[in-house]
Amino acid sequence: MPDPLLTLSGVHTHIGRYHILQGVDLVVPRGGLSVLLGRNGAGKTTTLRTIMGLWQASAGAITFDGRDITKLATPDIARAGIAYVPESMAVFSSLTVRENLHLAARNGPLDQARVDWIFGFFPALKKFWNYPAGNLSGGQKQMVAIARAIVEPRKLLLVDEPTKGLAPAIVQSLIAAFRELKDSETTILLVEQNFNFVRSLGDTVSVMDDGRVAHAGSMAALARDDELQQRLLGLALDSHQ
């Protein structure tokens, strides 16, 4: 297994009086795509938000690229090379697609070559470049959210449920984009419910249950083991879409 880029060791997260993460141990290898599976409410989104510093870990340690980021503020975590695409997409509705991407380009003007690369996956963004993002469809807003996260090279991309509610053609564009990101040595941690999507992309998988990681291993091994799928998720992953 490649060297870990991100490690969570015994991470606990409290939100108000609720104890959501209860000792998460998670390893994300450098340069691949890791998948986080689990039933609704298992703690997957909380894990991403805790990594990003949007919620503070109450115990444990988060190490990124050899650096302890457990107590860092979200802007500092972003500057370290982590981008986050939330399930809500959270685009700036009153701004154009172009302005949304400009805001995400922290290192200066947009790199036109990289923008053209993004257009190759999401041609609708070129068409709606000067349209307010709030006028776009849900799938198009998801494209904007992902494009904003990759408009500059990142070491780690955290993506929460990217295919939710998307048409099959857009899902295929996402598959192509994530494959090329992997080839460019961008590490991806993906929360997803569409197993057909992650099976074609995932290198490693962790399954969460009740605020902990209940299983970790290769995606190929889990995909081959129907009994393990039933035990961890309560159904075969082929039907978990």
C-alpha positions, 0 to 999 in steps of 0.5 A: 500500500502507498504511503498514507497521505491522511491518517485519522487516529482515534478521532472523536467529534461531538456536535452539541451533546451528540457524540457522533464520531467515536474513535475513527481510525482511517488511513487514506493512501497517497495517490489513489481513490479511497471510498467511505461507505456506510448506512445513513447516520454512520458518521461519513459526512461528519468525518469529512467535515472534521478533517476539514476543520468545519467541526473540531475533533474533541479527541484523537489526531488527524495527520495530513502529509506528515503534519498534525492538522487536528486543531488547524482552522479551515482556511489553514487546512485548505491552504495545506492542499485539501479541497472539500465538495460538500453534498449541498454543493454550496455554490455562490448563487448570485455569482456567475460560473466564472466568478465562482471559479475565480474565488476558488483560485487562491494563487492568482488568475485562472489557469486557462489550460486547466479551465479548458481541461475542466471544460473537457469533462463538463462542457455545460460549464463553458456554455453557462460560463457567464450565467449566475450559478443559481440559475443552473440545474442541480447537476450543473451546480454539482459540476460547478462545485467540483470544478471549483475544488479542482480549479487549482491542483490539490493534494487531497480532494474530499467529495461528499455524495457527488452523484446524488440526483445526477443523470447517468451522462453526468455520472460518466463525466464524473468518472472520467474526471476522477480517473484523470485526477487520480492519474495526476496524483490527486488523492481522493476521499469519496463518500458515495452511495452509488456502488457502480460508481465507486466500484469502477474507481475505488482503490481502498474502502472503509465502511463506517458504522455507529461513528467508527470504521468497522472495516477497511481494505481493498475495494476489489476484495469487498466487491467480490465478497457478498457475505461481507457486504451483507454483514457490513451494509445489510445488503449486497453492494450491487443493490446499494445505489 
